[in-house]
Amino acid sequence: MKINGYEIKPGAYLEGANLRGAYLEGADIKGADLEYANLQGANLRGADLVGANLRCADLVGADLQGANLQGADIKGADLEDANLKGTILEGADLEYANLRNAKLQDANLQDANLQNAYLQNAYLQGADLEDANLEGANLRCADLVGAYLEGANLVGANLKYANLRNAYLVGTILEKKEETQDDTSLSQKVKELEEELKKYKDTLKALLDT
């Protein structure tokens, strides 16, 4: 698959490539496969990377401003110093991704998986992190001024020196919920009911088949 004359494939060498506004999802594939690709300093501004595979890709200093990365797999990718202003990263998997110094102002990170991500000194002003998983993430010195963090999971996150001024923190999860005896009993009852229902369904099916 070629875009703007560049070969789009796993491990592709695309350092400094101009893919501005490129549509990388394609009608015949679920998402562009750029696993382990070198995209250092690449221009991906406004690119459509919905569902793309960018696992372990090198995106250091890349320009992704306004790009759509909804549902993309970016696990372990290096996005240090990348420009992600206004990007759509809703539901994206960024576990263990390196986002040090990344510009994520006004980015949509709803439901994104940022577990154990490196976000030191990241710019997240006004970013939408509703229900995002930031468990174990390193947010040391991150700028979260005005960020929306309702329902975000910050269990074990490093927030030392992070700027949370005017951030919306209602419903933010800061500690793991210990399962109570009542929760355990309820879960067991639900499981028992599901098993009973399955038995009834099997019996009904057997009667109808006779």
C-alpha positions as a Markdown table, in Angstrom:
| # | Residue | x | y | z |
|---|---|---|---|---|
| 1 | Met | 0.0 | 0.0 | 0.0 |
| 2 | Lys | 1.4 | 3.4 | -1.0 |
| 3 | Ile | 0.4 | 6.9 | 0.3 |
| 4 | Asn | 2.0 | 10.0 | -1.3 |
| 5 | Gly | 4.6 | 7.6 | -2.8 |
| 6 | Tyr | 5.5 | 6.1 | 0.6 |
| 7 | Glu | 5.3 | 2.4 | 1.2 |
| 8 | Ile | 3.0 | 1.8 | 4.2 |
| 9 | Lys | 4.0 | -1.4 | 5.9 |
| 10 | Pro | 5.4 | -2.8 | 9.1 |
| 11 | Gly | 9.0 | -1.6 | 9.8 |
| 12 | Ala | 8.7 | 1.0 | 7.0 |
| 13 | Tyr | 11.4 | 3.7 | 7.0 |
| 14 | Leu | 9.4 | 7.0 | 6.9 |
| 15 | Glu | 11.6 | 9.4 | 8.7 |
| 16 | Gly | 10.6 | 12.9 | 7.8 |
| 17 | Ala | 7.9 | 11.6 | 5.4 |
| 18 | Asn | 5.1 | 14.0 | 4.4 |
| 19 | Leu | 1.8 | 12.2 | 5.0 |
| 20 | Arg | -0.1 | 15.3 | 5.9 |
| 21 | Gly | -3.9 | 14.7 | 5.6 |
| 22 | Ala | -3.2 | 11.1 | 4.3 |
| 23 | Tyr | -6.1 | 8.6 | 4.7 |
| 24 | Leu | -4.3 | 5.6 | 6.1 |
| 25 | Glu | -7.3 | 3.4 | 7.0 |
| 26 | Gly | -8.1 | 2.2 | 3.5 |
| 27 | Ala | -11.2 | 0.5 | 2.4 |
| 28 | Asp | -9.6 | -3.0 | 2.1 |
| 29 | Ile | -7.8 | -3.1 | 5.4 |
| 30 | Lys | -8.9 | -2.5 | 9.0 |
| 31 | Gly | -6.1 | -0.1 | 9.7 |
| 32 | Ala | -2.7 | 0.8 | 8.5 |
| 33 | Asp | 0.0 | -1.6 | 9.8 |
| 34 | Leu | 3.0 | 0.5 | 10.8 |
| 35 | Glu | 4.3 | -1.6 | 13.6 |
| 36 | Tyr | 8.0 | -0.8 | 14.3 |
| 37 | Ala | 7.9 | 1.8 | 11.6 |
| 38 | Asn | 10.4 | 4.7 | 11.7 |
| 39 | Leu | 8.2 | 7.9 | 11.6 |
| 40 | Gln | 10.6 | 10.2 | 13.3 |
| 41 | Gly | 9.7 | 13.8 | 12.5 |
| 42 | Ala | 7.1 | 12.6 | 10.0 |
| 43 | Asn | 4.2 | 15.0 | 9.0 |
| 44 | Leu | 1.0 | 13.2 | 9.9 |
| 45 | Arg | -1.0 | 16.3 | 10.6 |
| 46 | Gly | -4.7 | 15.6 | 10.1 |
| 47 | Ala | -4.0 | 12.0 | 9.0 |
| 48 | Asp | -6.7 | 9.4 | 9.4 |
| 49 | Leu | -5.2 | 6.5 | 11.4 |
| 50 | Val | -8.3 | 5.0 | 12.8 |
| 51 | Gly | -7.6 | 1.5 | 14.1 |
| 52 | Ala | -4.0 | 1.7 | 12.9 |
| 53 | Asn | -1.3 | -0.6 | 14.3 |
| 54 | Leu | 1.5 | 1.7 | 15.5 |
| 55 | Arg | 2.9 | -0.7 | 18.1 |
| 56 | Cys | 6.5 | 0.2 | 19.0 |
| 57 | Ala | 6.6 | 2.7 | 16.2 |
| 58 | Asp | 9.2 | 5.5 | 16.4 |
| 59 | Leu | 7.2 | 8.8 | 16.3 |
| 60 | Val | 9.7 | 11.0 | 18.0 |
| 61 | Gly | 9.1 | 14.6 | 17.1 |
| 62 | Ala | 6.3 | 13.6 | 14.7 |
| 63 | Asp | 3.5 | 16.1 | 13.9 |
| 64 | Leu | 0.2 | 14.5 | 14.5 |
| 65 | Gln | -1.8 | 17.6 | 15.2 |
| 66 | Gly | -5.5 | 17.0 | 14.5 |
| 67 | Ala | -4.9 | 13.4 | 13.4 |
| 68 | Asn | -7.6 | 10.8 | 14.1 |
| 69 | Leu | -6.1 | 7.8 | 16.0 |
| 70 | Gln | -9.3 | 6.5 | 17.5 |
| 71 | Gly | -8.9 | 2.9 | 18.6 |
| 72 | Ala | -5.3 | 2.8 | 17.3 |
| 73 | Asp | -2.8 | 0.4 | 18.9 |
| 74 | Ile | 0.1 | 2.5 | 19.9 |
| 75 | Lys | 1.4 | 0.3 | 22.7 |
| 76 | Gly | 5.0 | 0.8 | 23.4 |
| 77 | Ala | 5.4 | 3.5 | 20.7 |
| 78 | Asp | 7.9 | 6.4 | 21.2 |
| 79 | Leu | 6.1 | 9.7 | 20.9 |
| 80 | Glu | 8.6 | 11.9 | 22.8 |
| 81 | Asp | 8.4 | 15.5 | 21.7 |
| 82 | Ala | 5.5 | 14.6 | 19.3 |
| 83 | Asn | 2.8 | 17.2 | 18.5 |
| 84 | Leu | -0.6 | 15.7 | 19.3 |
| 85 | Lys | -2.6 | 18.9 | 19.8 |
| 86 | Gly | -6.3 | 18.3 | 19.1 |
| 87 | Thr | -5.8 | 14.6 | 18.2 |
| 88 | Ile | -8.5 | 12.0 | 18.6 |
| 89 | Leu | -7.1 | 9.2 | 20.7 |
| 90 | Glu | -10.4 | 7.9 | 22.0 |
| 91 | Gly | -10.2 | 4.2 | 23.0 |
| 92 | Ala | -6.5 | 4.0 | 21.8 |
| 93 | Asp | -4.1 | 1.7 | 23.5 |
| 94 | Leu | -1.1 | 3.7 | 24.6 |
| 95 | Glu | 0.1 | 1.3 | 27.3 |
| 96 | Tyr | 3.8 | 1.8 | 28.0 |
| 97 | Ala | 4.0 | 4.5 | 25.3 |
| 98 | Asn | 6.7 | 7.1 | 25.7 |
| 99 | Leu | 4.9 | 10.5 | 25.6 |
| 100 | Arg | 7.6 | 12.5 | 27.4 |
| 101 | Asn | 7.3 | 16.2 | 26.5 |
| 102 | Ala | 4.5 | 15.4 | 24.0 |
| 103 | Lys | 2.0 | 18.2 | 23.2 |
| 104 | Leu | -1.5 | 16.8 | 23.9 |
| 105 | Gln | -3.4 | 20.1 | 24.4 |
| 106 | Asp | -7.2 | 19.6 | 23.9 |
| 107 | Ala | -6.6 | 16.0 | 22.8 |
| 108 | Asn | -9.5 | 13.6 | 23.1 |
| 109 | Leu | -8.3 | 10.7 | 25.2 |
| 110 | Gln | -11.6 | 9.3 | 26.4 |
| 111 | Asp | -11.4 | 5.7 | 27.4 |
| 112 | Ala | -7.8 | 5.6 | 26.2 |
| 113 | Asn | -5.5 | 3.0 | 27.8 |
| 114 | Leu | -2.5 | 4.9 | 29.2 |
| 115 | Gln | -1.5 | 2.3 | 31.7 |
| 116 | Asn | 2.2 | 2.7 | 32.7 |
| 117 | Ala | 2.6 | 5.3 | 30.0 |
| 118 | Tyr | 5.5 | 7.8 | 30.3 |
| 119 | Leu | 4.0 | 11.3 | 30.4 |
| 120 | Gln | 6.7 | 13.3 | 32.1 |
| 121 | Asn | 6.5 | 17.0 | 31.3 |
| 122 | Ala | 3.6 | 16.2 | 28.8 |
| 123 | Tyr | 1.4 | 19.1 | 27.9 |
| 124 | Leu | -2.2 | 18.0 | 28.6 |
| 125 | Gln | -3.9 | 21.3 | 29.0 |
| 126 | Gly | -7.7 | 21.0 | 28.4 |
| 127 | Ala | -7.3 | 17.3 | 27.4 |
| 128 | Asp | -10.3 | 15.1 | 27.7 |
| 129 | Leu | -9.3 | 12.1 | 29.8 |
| 130 | Glu | -12.7 | 10.9 | 30.8 |
| 131 | Asp | -12.6 | 7.3 | 31.9 |
| 132 | Ala | -9.0 | 7.0 | 30.7 |
| 133 | Asn | -6.9 | 4.3 | 32.3 |
| 134 | Leu | -3.8 | 6.1 | 33.7 |
| 135 | Glu | -2.9 | 3.4 | 36.3 |
| 136 | Gly | 0.8 | 3.4 | 37.0 |
| 137 | Ala | 1.4 | 6.2 | 34.5 |
| 138 | Asn | 4.3 | 8.6 | 35.1 |
| 139 | Leu | 2.8 | 12.1 | 35.1 |
| 140 | Arg | 5.6 | 13.8 | 36.9 |
| 141 | Cys | 5.7 | 17.5 | 36.0 |
| 142 | Ala | 2.9 | 17.1 | 33.5 |
| 143 | Asp | 0.7 | 20.1 | 32.7 |
| 144 | Leu | -2.9 | 19.1 | 33.3 |
| 145 | Val | -4.4 | 22.6 | 33.7 |
| 146 | Gly | -8.1 | 22.4 | 32.9 |
| 147 | Ala | -7.9 | 18.8 | 31.9 |
| 148 | Tyr | -11.1 | 16.7 | 32.2 |
| 149 | Leu | -10.5 | 13.6 | 34.3 |
| 150 | Glu | -13.9 | 12.4 | 35.4 |
| 151 | Gly | -13.8 | 8.7 | 36.0 |
| 152 | Ala | -10.1 | 8.5 | 35.1 |
| 153 | Asn | -8.1 | 5.7 | 36.8 |
| 154 | Leu | -5.1 | 7.3 | 38.5 |
| 155 | Val | -4.3 | 4.4 | 40.8 |
| 156 | Gly | -0.5 | 4.3 | 41.4 |
| 157 | Ala | 0.1 | 7.2 | 39.0 |
| 158 | Asn | 3.1 | 9.5 | 39.7 |
| 159 | Leu | 1.6 | 13.0 | 39.9 |
| 160 | Lys | 4.6 | 14.6 | 41.6 |
| 161 | Tyr | 4.9 | 18.2 | 40.6 |
| 162 | Ala | 2.0 | 17.8 | 38.1 |
| 163 | Asn | -0.1 | 20.9 | 37.6 |
| 164 | Leu | -3.7 | 20.1 | 38.1 |
| 165 | Arg | -5.0 | 23.6 | 38.4 |
| 166 | Asn | -8.7 | 23.9 | 37.3 |
| 167 | Ala | -8.7 | 20.2 | 36.3 |
| 168 | Tyr | -12.0 | 18.4 | 36.7 |
| 169 | Leu | -11.4 | 15.5 | 39.1 |
| 170 | Val | -15.0 | 14.5 | 40.0 |
| 171 | Gly | -15.2 | 10.7 | 40.2 |
| 172 | Thr | -11.4 | 10.2 | 39.6 |
| 173 | Ile | -10.2 | 6.9 | 40.9 |
| 174 | Leu | -7.1 | 7.3 | 43.1 |
| 175 | Glu | -7.3 | 4.0 | 45.1 |
| 176 | Lys | -8.1 | 0.4 | 44.2 |
| 177 | Lys | -11.5 | -0.6 | 45.4 |
| 178 | Glu | -11.3 | -3.6 | 47.8 |
| 179 | Glu | -13.9 | -6.2 | 47.0 |
| 180 | Thr | -16.2 | -6.5 | 49.9 |
| 181 | Gln | -17.9 | -9.7 | 51.2 |
| 182 | Asp | -21.2 | -8.3 | 49.8 |
| 183 | Asp | -19.6 | -7.8 | 46.3 |
| 184 | Thr | -18.3 | -11.4 | 46.4 |
| 185 | Ser | -21.7 | -12.8 | 47.4 |
| 186 | Leu | -23.4 | -10.8 | 44.7 |
| 187 | Ser | -21.0 | -12.0 | 42.1 |
| 188 | Gln | -21.5 | -15.6 | 43.2 |
| 189 | Lys | -25.3 | -15.3 | 43.1 |
| 190 | Val | -25.1 | -13.8 | 39.5 |
| 191 | Lys | -22.9 | -16.7 | 38.4 |
| 192 | Glu | -25.3 | -19.3 | 40.0 |
| 193 | Leu | -28.3 | -17.6 | 38.3 |
| 194 | Glu | -26.5 | -17.7 | 34.9 |
| 195 | Glu | -25.8 | -21.4 | 35.3 |
| 196 | Glu | -29.5 | -22.1 | 36.2 |
| 197 | Leu | -30.6 | -20.1 | 33.2 |
| 198 | Lys | -28.3 | -22.1 | 31.0 |
| 199 | Lys | -29.8 | -25.4 | 32.3 |
| 200 | Tyr | -33.3 | -24.2 | 31.6 |
| 201 | Lys | -32.3 | -23.2 | 28.1 |
| 202 | Asp | -30.7 | -26.6 | 27.5 |
| 203 | Thr | -33.8 | -28.4 | 28.8 |
| 204 | Leu | -36.1 | -26.2 | 26.7 |
| 205 | Lys | -34.0 | -26.9 | 23.6 |
| 206 | Ala | -34.1 | -30.6 | 24.3 |
| 207 | Leu | -37.9 | -30.6 | 24.6 |
| 208 | Leu | -38.3 | -28.6 | 21.4 |
| 209 | Asp | -36.0 | -31.0 | 19.5 |
| 210 | Thr | -38.0 | -34.1 | 20.5 |
